[in-house]
């Protein structure tokens, strides 16, 4: 989905989500996706990302060249996990 120069990007990868949050990319919302097992649910993180930045952000993270402040990423990861498991 596109909103002017922004894309609403969906991912279930909690580590990539923490990376985006550590770079101050706006977490727009989350969605829950239930699996066959009622105990399990999959969380989808939805980010509002500048369209021009999405390819670069994905390439830097998945290519291993992306850098963020380590403590900030850990804090974001903890926050996302808290959202998922509470």
trRosetta pair geometry for C-beta under 8 A, 3 or more apart (Angstrom, degrees):
i j d omega theta_ij theta_ji phi_ij phi_ji
1 7 7.1 136 77 -160 50 57
1 8 4.3 -1 65 37 104 116
2 6 7.0 149 -160 82 56 49
2 7 5.7 -29 -102 -100 68 66
2 8 7.8 -138 -72 7 23 78
2 51 6.8 25 -132 -81 103 129
3 6 4.6 -19 67 67 90 104
3 7 7.8 177 23 -82 73 19
3 8 6.9 67 -7 -36 108 96
3 48 7.1 -33 46 -142 132 107
5 50 6.1 1 131 -149 97 76
5 51 5.3 -119 -179 18 59 109
5 52 7.0 -11 180 -12 107 97
6 48 5.1 7 177 -177 135 87
6 49 6.5 143 -158 71 78 34
6 50 6.0 -57 -102 -100 69 38
6 51 6.2 -151 -111 -33 13 82
7 48 7.8 160 76 -152 36 45
7 49 5.3 -27 62 66 87 91
7 50 7.9 27 16 128 81 12
7 51 4.9 104 -27 -95 101 75
7 54 5.7 -16 47 -54 138 146
8 28 6.2 -52 -131 27 97 163
8 46 5.6 5 -179 -177 97 105
8 47 7.2 161 -154 78 49 40
8 48 6.0 -22 -98 -96 68 63
8 49 7.8 145 -104 19 18 78
9 46 7.1 158 77 -154 41 53
9 47 4.9 -20 60 61 94 95
9 49 4.9 7 1 10 125 129
9 54 6.1 163 -70 -126 142 122
10 31 7.8 -17 -134 27 119 122
10 44 5.3 -1 -166 177 105 114
10 45 7.2 151 -151 78 52 46
10 46 5.3 -19 -96 -100 75 77
10 47 8.0 -180 -77 20 28 71
11 16 5.6 -75 148 88 155 127
11 17 6.0 -170 87 -64 115 91
11 44 7.2 151 76 -157 22 69
11 45 5.6 -24 68 60 76 94
11 47 7.5 -1 18 2 103 110
12 33 7.9 -60 -94 28 130 130
12 42 5.7 -17 -136 175 139 106
12 43 6.6 137 -138 82 81 53
12 44 5.3 -51 -79 -101 82 62
12 45 7.1 147 -102 11 30 79
13 16 3.9 41 104 22 123 113
13 17 6.2 165 93 -18 63 86
14 17 5.3 -54 -146 38 33 117
14 18 6.3 37 153 -23 65 101
14 43 7.7 57 -80 74 99 116
14 45 7.6 123 -104 -22 52 134
14 77 6.9 85 149 -140 100 80
14 80 5.5 160 -156 124 95 136
14 81 6.9 67 -171 -72 143 74
14 84 7.2 -43 -103 -37 130 152
15 18 5.6 -46 -146 32 33 111
15 19 6.5 39 149 -21 61 102
15 77 7.0 10 -110 -109 57 114
16 19 5.4 -49 -151 33 35 118
16 20 6.5 36 151 -18 65 102
16 61 5.8 91 -126 154 88 155
16 62 7.9 3 -102 -60 120 86
17 20 5.7 -52 -149 35 33 110
17 21 6.3 32 152 -17 65 106
17 27 7.4 60 -170 -103 100 115
17 45 4.3 73 -115 49 135 168
17 47 7.5 -172 -129 -49 78 119
17 76 7.9 -158 122 148 72 111
17 80 5.6 125 109 -122 124 156
18 21 5.6 -53 -146 39 32 112
18 22 6.2 36 153 -23 65 106
18 73 5.4 83 144 -167 107 75
18 76 4.3 141 -151 106 76 106
18 77 4.0 9 -112 -73 151 74
18 80 5.7 -114 -74 7 86 142
19 22 5.7 -55 -148 34 28 112
19 23 6.7 18 153 -10 62 107
19 61 5.3 105 131 -114 163 126
19 66 6.4 52 -169 125 130 146
19 68 6.1 -171 -144 -15 68 148
19 73 6.4 11 -93 -127 52 113
19 76 8.0 -178 -33 92 18 144
20 23 5.8 -64 -153 42 33 105
20 25 4.1 -60 177 51 91 132
20 27 7.6 121 106 -71 113 82
20 47 5.6 -55 150 -102 153 159
20 49 7.4 -70 -149 -89 128 113
20 57 6.7 56 -103 177 89 138
21 24 7.5 40 -179 -79 36 22
21 25 6.7 -84 -76 55 30 79
21 27 5.9 0 -93 -41 100 116
21 76 3.9 161 95 -153 126 136
21 79 7.4 -148 154 69 162 127
21 80 7.0 -165 -8 -52 155 116
22 68 4.1 61 125 -175 133 147
22 69 6.6 -159 -174 49 112 74
22 72 4.6 120 -139 118 94 104
22 73 4.2 -17 -74 -83 153 69
22 76 5.0 -123 -58 2 79 150
23 57 7.1 -166 73 -128 165 114
23 68 6.1 -96 -60 -101 79 115
25 47 5.3 23 138 -168 115 130
25 48 7.6 -178 172 71 80 54
25 49 5.6 1 -159 -101 124 83
25 57 7.2 52 -64 -129 148 158
26 47 6.4 135 83 -161 55 73
26 48 4.5 -20 80 54 116 101
26 49 7.9 -162 46 -68 78 45
27 30 7.7 1 173 -52 110 85
27 45 6.3 -59 -139 -169 103 104
27 46 7.5 99 -167 74 62 50
27 47 5.8 -50 -106 -100 47 75
28 46 4.8 -64 64 110 107 93
28 47 6.0 147 -1 -134 93 17
28 48 4.5 102 -63 -31 115 95
29 46 5.0 -2 63 56 72 118
30 43 5.6 -15 -173 -170 123 99
30 44 6.4 149 -163 77 65 53
30 45 5.7 -29 -106 -103 86 52
30 46 6.6 -177 -92 12 30 86
30 83 6.5 148 -22 152 161 130
31 43 7.4 148 76 -159 45 51
31 44 4.4 -11 59 57 95 110
31 46 6.7 61 -10 -28 97 118
32 41 5.0 -9 -167 173 104 130
32 42 7.2 134 -163 71 53 48
32 43 6.1 -29 -102 -101 63 62
32 44 7.6 -160 -75 17 15 82
33 41 6.6 147 70 -171 44 74
33 42 4.2 -27 66 65 102 100
33 43 7.7 -168 20 -75 81 16
33 44 6.1 66 -18 -24 113 109
34 38 7.2 -4 -164 -124 117 49
34 40 7.7 118 -159 94 56 63
34 41 5.4 -39 -101 -112 55 86
34 42 7.8 -159 -71 20 10 78
35 40 4.5 -19 41 94 127 111
35 41 6.7 -159 1 -99 84 32
35 42 6.4 91 -48 -21 99 99
37 40 4.6 54 81 17 106 107
43 83 7.3 125 -157 114 157 98
43 84 4.8 -110 -12 -114 155 98
45 80 7.2 -23 -86 -140 137 121
49 53 6.0 -128 173 77 94 102
49 54 4.9 96 123 -82 136 92
49 57 6.9 -111 -153 26 134 154
50 53 4.3 64 74 10 99 113
50 54 7.4 -157 85 -34 52 76
51 54 6.2 -36 -153 -3 34 114
53 56 5.5 -72 -159 49 53 110
53 57 5.5 51 149 -27 87 109
54 57 5.8 -59 -145 36 27 110
54 58 6.3 21 161 -13 65 108
55 58 6.0 -59 -148 40 28 107
55 59 6.1 25 157 -17 66 112
56 59 5.8 -57 -142 40 28 110
56 60 6.1 24 161 -17 65 109
57 60 6.1 -57 -144 37 25 106
57 61 6.4 18 160 -12 62 110
57 66 7.4 55 -157 -105 53 135
58 61 6.1 -62 -146 40 28 105
58 62 5.9 0 170 5 67 116
59 62 6.6 -64 -130 52 22 93
59 63 5.2 13 171 -11 62 127
59 65 7.9 -11 131 46 77 112
60 63 6.0 -58 -124 48 18 106
60 65 5.0 -90 -146 79 71 86
60 66 3.6 102 136 -71 98 89
61 66 4.5 -6 -78 1 52 151
63 66 7.6 112 59 -19 80 85
68 72 6.2 -113 159 76 103 111
68 73 4.9 106 101 -57 129 114
69 72 4.1 65 80 11 106 115
69 73 6.8 174 84 -14 53 84
70 73 5.9 -59 -151 35 31 109
70 74 6.4 28 155 -17 66 106
71 74 5.7 -54 -148 37 34 111
71 75 6.3 35 153 -19 66 106
72 75 5.7 -54 -147 37 31 112
72 76 6.3 31 153 -18 65 106
73 76 5.7 -55 -147 38 32 111
73 77 6.2 36 153 -22 65 105
74 77 5.6 -52 -146 35 31 114
74 78 6.5 33 154 -18 63 104
75 78 5.8 -53 -150 35 31 112
75 79 6.4 32 151 -20 63 107
76 79 5.5 -54 -148 36 33 114
76 80 6.3 32 155 -18 67 105
77 80 5.8 -54 -146 37 30 109
77 81 6.3 30 154 -18 64 107
78 81 5.7 -55 -146 38 30 111
78 82 6.3 35 153 -23 63 105
79 82 5.6 -53 -152 33 30 115
79 83 6.7 32 150 -20 62 103
80 83 5.5 -51 -153 33 35 114
80 84 6.5 31 151 -18 66 107
81 84 5.6 -58 -149 38 34 111
81 85 5.9 -6 168 10 70 117
82 85 6.7 -74 -130 51 22 86
82 86 5.6 5 179 -11 65 124
83 86 7.0 -60 -122 35 13 99
